[in-house]
């Protein structure tokens, strides 16, 4: 597939392509990169500054500074499992809105480096098919 100027191919994010080198233990994977992009897009759509969002997240019991939100949005900080819940509450959305793409434009969803789901529609209707084809207890 030819690459676009942004380094993506066919609407896929760069992380969806196979790597020539192994991923470092703490490097963001596809879901972390998607969360970073979705967080920024959702925050800017409200519109909220990072400072305003930090106050709202902190009010929900998850203390967070503006520079922490900036680092998450830039993919420079990983999130704890509780962070997307507090961020979603502060952004008045659902946690899956941070984790999954709003639509699946090219009939695939990169779940992990090794696992891609072929699907159509929106993530809430396609997610069960990802787990249905996996062995019990595994994706």
C-alpha positions, 0 to 999 in steps of 0.5 A: 500500500502506498504511504500518505504524507502523514506516514499512514497507509490506506487510513491505517495509523503507523502502529498498525504496520508490522515492525522490523524490530521488537516493541520495547516493553513500555512503548505504546501499542495501538490502543495506547496511541489511539487513546492519546489521539482520541483524548486530544480530539475529545478534549478539543471538541468540548473545548477544554484546555488541559488545565480545565480537564485536569481539574475535572478529572481531579474532581472525579477523584483521580488527581491529574495535572495539565502536563500529565494530560499533555504527556498522555496526548503526545504518547509520552505517558502510559495510562493506568487502567483507572485513568480512562474511566476518570478521563471519560467521566470528565469528558462526558463520554464512555471509556470505549470512546477513548480506546476505540476508533469512532468508526472503522474506515477500512474494515479492520481494527488493530487490537494489538501488534499481532491481532487485527480484527476484520470487521465493519460498522462501529466498534461496539457492534464489532467487538464481540466478533473479536472475542468470539473467534479467539480461544477461550479466555484469550484474544 
